[in-house]
Amino acid sequence: MADTSLRIGMVSTRLTGTDGVSLESEKWTRVLQDLGHECFFFAGQSDRSAERSRVVPEAHFEFPAVREINADLFENYSRSATTSEAIHELWRILLRALREFIDDFGIQLLIVENALSLPMNVPLAVALTEIIAETNIATVAHHHDFAWERERYAVNTAEDYLRASFPPDMPTIRHVVINSFGASQLALRTGIRATLIPNVMDFDSPPSVPDEFCDDLRATLGLGSEEVMLLQPTRVVPRKRIERAIELARWLDRPCSLVISHESGDEGSDYKEYLEDYANVLGVRVLFADEHFATQRGSLPGGQKIYALADAYHHADLVTYPSRVEGFGNAFLETIYYRRPLVISRYEIFKTDIRPKGFEVIGFDSYIDRHTVQSTCDVLDNSDESERIVEHNFALGRKYYSFSVLKQRLCALIGECREQLM
């Protein structure tokens, strides 16, 4: 097997959009293909090559029966027999679909993206655990988040499933985490050893300069020529603490708008409504602009432009990233890659894994204080200092978080998997 490529099946609840799991899995795909491997995709929703994808609606966490299951498993104190039967029914459907996926595409190695760590779709995880046990197929479980890291899973009636499949401890599975805290907690809680592979960006191929396609982006969003554009490049979910970005905008004492480029995601609309009310109270203009952005440029049937997320970064004066907790921080890496100054909450993984490498950011802890506001104003008003900071950060990003780093780590990981295939 040493000189041959592998047929790799990537499995997740969804492989589309601008969420961290989808974006990172796309980067893995690019590097794996550059190494000569063939990649195929199994998900509830996918924007990958149609001829290489197997889309199974039951695998998505938004599938109606899955939403009903989750409501009973994670919002109640006892589980109904109906829920248990629904899990078993979907489990059988997904198990059959996974068998067909592996057989039809001749899959030799599975890479499971977060579906064996965060219980968004319990039947999918159980089906994956069973297919791995049945076939002894070499598997890489790529863990971005764990159930114990999220408050929403603290009270549940799914402990039997969580212990069995989130994640499963099996000899044919190699576990990968994206931060050192995840590795230590996984070992402490389960005894499982994991390989650390952080999130990456293609720092060896710097981003292209803005072109005429996005010249009208600010006008499309209704921003004035002298108005400061603060970019919040995250989903609208409570752990992102976007209210801190609104407070920063309030205290900058200059015309500015906060542009939020992503949608609300999988946690409902209550938080978005709270942010709208909070912004109105503080007199801050907040634009929920997810309808204008996607991973790639495009257009709607009526001719309206869809800008790439890169275009948002190019036009931003400053990026806000006030998250309370992050598995790693894709928005951090994107900001460094697109050479933009950053106001960031010093969340745990940033303090332990990222900050020691020497990145220069405007950091804060629990709240926006006068020092944070003054530091932000200094960066906005001093273009030379801002340029020095972003170039310094880009060089560090290239050193620690480039595709070449990912390539080295994946070569070693695939080498371990090959031993199992021999």
KAZI-V837323 format. One record per residue. RES is the residue in one small letter. PHI is phi as a letter, one per 30 degrees, with the letter a starting at -180 (* if undefined). OMEGA is omega in whole degrees, -180 to 180 (* if undefined). Layout:
BEGIN
res | phi | omega
RES | PHI | OMEGA
RES | PHI | OMEGA
END
This chain:
BEGIN
res | phi | omega
m | * | -169
a | d | -174
d | c | -178
t | c | 177
s | d | 178
l | c | 172
r | c | -170
i | c | 177
g | c | 178
m | c | -173
v | b | 175
s | a | 176
t | d | 175
r | b | 176
l | b | -178
t | a | 174
g | j | -172
t | c | 175
d | d | -174
g | d | -178
v | d | 180
s | d | -179
l | d | -177
e | d | 178
s | d | 177
e | d | 178
k | d | 176
w | e | -180
t | d | -180
r | d | -179
v | d | 179
l | d | 178
q | d | 176
d | d | 178
l | d | 176
g | j | -179
h | c | 176
e | c | -177
c | c | 178
f | b | -166
f | b | 178
f | b | -178
a | a | 175
g | d | 177
q | a | -176
s | b | 172
d | c | 178
r | d | -177
s | e | -175
a | d | -178
e | d | 178
r | c | -176
s | c | 170
r | b | -178
v | c | -180
v | b | -174
p | e | -178
e | d | 180
a | d | -178
h | d | 178
f | d | 178
e | c | 176
f | e | -172
p | e | -179
a | d | 178
v | d | 178
r | d | 178
e | d | 178
i | d | -178
n | d | 179
a | d | 180
d | d | -177
l | d | -171
f | b | 176
e | b | -180
n | b | -180
y | c | 174
s | b | -176
r | c | -179
s | d | 176
a | d | 178
t | d | 179
t | d | 178
s | e | 179
e | d | 179
a | d | 177
i | d | -180
h | d | -179
e | d | 179
l | d | 178
w | e | -180
r | d | 179
i | d | -177
l | d | 177
l | d | 178
r | d | -180
a | d | 178
l | d | 177
r | e | -180
e | d | 178
f | e | -179
i | d | -179
d | d | -174
d | d | -178
f | c | 179
g | i | -175
i | d | 178
q | c | -177
l | b | 175
l | c | 168
i | c | -176
v | c | -175
e | c | 172
n | i | -177
a | d | 176
l | c | 179
s | b | 178
l | c | -171
p | d | 176
m | d | 179
n | b | -176
v | d | 180
p | e | 179
l | d | -180
a | d | 179
v | d | 178
a | d | 177
l | d | 179
t | e | -178
e | d | -179
i | d | 177
i | d | 178
a | d | -179
e | d | -169
t | c | -173
n | h | -179
i | d | 176
a | d | -173
t | b | 170
v | c | 177
a | c | -176
h | c | -173
h | c | 176
h | c | -180
d | b | 176
f | c | -178
a | e | -177
w | d | 178
e | d | -175
r | c | 180
e | d | -175
r | d | 180
y | c | -175
a | d | 175
v | c | -176
n | a | 174
t | c | -175
a | b | -174
e | e | 179
d | d | 179
y | d | -180
l | d | -179
r | d | -176
a | d | -167
s | b | -177
f | b | -6
p | c | 176
p | d | 178
d | c | -175
m | b | -174
p | d | -177
t | c | -179
i | c | 171
r | c | -173
h | c | 179
v | b | 176
v | b | -175
i | c | 178
n | a | -176
s | d | 178
f | d | 177
g | e | 180
a | d | -178
s | d | 180
q | d | 178
l | d | 179
a | d | -178
l | d | -174
r | d | -173
t | b | -175
g | i | -178
i | d | 175
r | d | -178
a | b | 173
t | c | 179
l | c | 173
i | b | -177
p | d | 172
n | d | -174
v | b | 168
m | b | -178
d | d | -178
f | d | 178
d | d | 176
s | b | -176
p | e | -178
p | d | 176
s | d | 180
v | d | 179
p | e | 179
d | b | -174
e | d | 180
f | e | -176
c | c | 179
d | e | -177
d | c | -176
l | e | -178
r | d | 179
a | d | 178
t | d | 179
l | d | 179
g | i | -179
l | c | 176
g | d | -176
s | d | -179
e | c | -177
e | d | 178
v | d | 177
m | c | 172
l | c | -178
l | c | 173
q | c | -172
p | c | -178
t | b | 170
r | d | -179
v | c | 178
v | b | -170
p | e | -176
r | d | 177
k | d | 176
r | h | -177
i | d | 176
e | e | 177
r | d | 177
a | d | 177
i | d | 178
e | d | 177
l | e | 179
a | e | -180
r | d | -173
w | c | -178
l | d | 175
d | h | 175
r | a | 180
p | d | 178
c | a | 175
s | b | 176
l | c | -179
v | c | 179
i | c | -168
s | c | -175
h | c | -179
e | d | -178
s | d | 178
g | i | -167
d | c | -174
e | c | 175
g | i | -174
s | c | -177
d | e | -177
y | d | 177
k | d | 179
e | d | 177
y | d | -179
l | d | 178
e | d | 180
d | d | -179
y | d | 179
a | d | 178
n | d | 179
v | d | -178
l | d | -180
g | i | -179
v | c | 178
r | d | 178
v | c | 180
l | c | 173
f | d | -165
a | c | -176
d | d | -180
e | d | -178
h | c | -171
f | b | 175
a | a | 179
t | d | 180
q | b | 177
r | d | 178
g | a | 178
s | a | 177
l | d | -179
p | e | -180
g | d | 178
g | j | 180
q | d | 180
k | d | 167
i | c | -178
y | d | 173
a | d | 177
l | e | 177
a | e | -180
d | d | 178
a | d | 179
y | d | -178
h | e | -176
h | c | -180
a | d | 173
d | d | -178
l | a | -180
v | c | 176
t | c | -178
y | b | -172
p | c | -174
s | e | 174
r | d | -180
v | b | 177
e | b | 175
g | d | 171
f | b | 180
g | k | 179
n | e | -179
a | d | 175
f | d | -179
l | d | 179
e | d | 180
t | d | 178
i | d | -178
y | d | -178
y | d | 174
r | h | 176
r | b | 175
p | d | -168
l | b | 167
v | c | -170
i | b | 170
s | d | -180
r | d | 178
y | d | -167
e | e | -177
i | d | 175
f | d | -178
k | d | -174
t | d | -171
d | c | -170
i | c | -176
r | e | -179
p | d | -179
k | d | 172
g | j | 179
f | d | 179
e | c | -179
v | b | 170
i | c | -174
g | c | 174
f | b | -179
d | c | -172
s | d | -173
y | a | 177
i | d | 180
d | c | -176
r | d | 180
h | d | 178
t | d | -179
v | d | -179
q | d | 179
s | d | 178
t | d | 179
c | d | 180
d | d | 180
v | d | 180
l | d | -175
d | c | -176
n | b | -175
s | d | 180
d | d | 179
e | d | 177
s | d | 179
e | d | 178
r | d | -177
i | d | -175
v | d | 177
e | d | 176
h | e | -179
n | d | 179
f | d | 179
a | d | 178
l | d | 177
g | d | 179
r | d | -179
k | d | -170
y | c | -169
y | b | -179
s | c | 176
f | d | 179
s | d | 175
v | d | 178
l | d | -180
k | d | 179
q | d | -178
r | d | -179
l | d | 176
c | e | 179
a | d | -179
l | d | 179
i | d | 177
g | d | 176
e | d | -179
c | d | 179
r | d | 180
e | e | 178
q | d | -177
l | d | -177
m | d | *
END
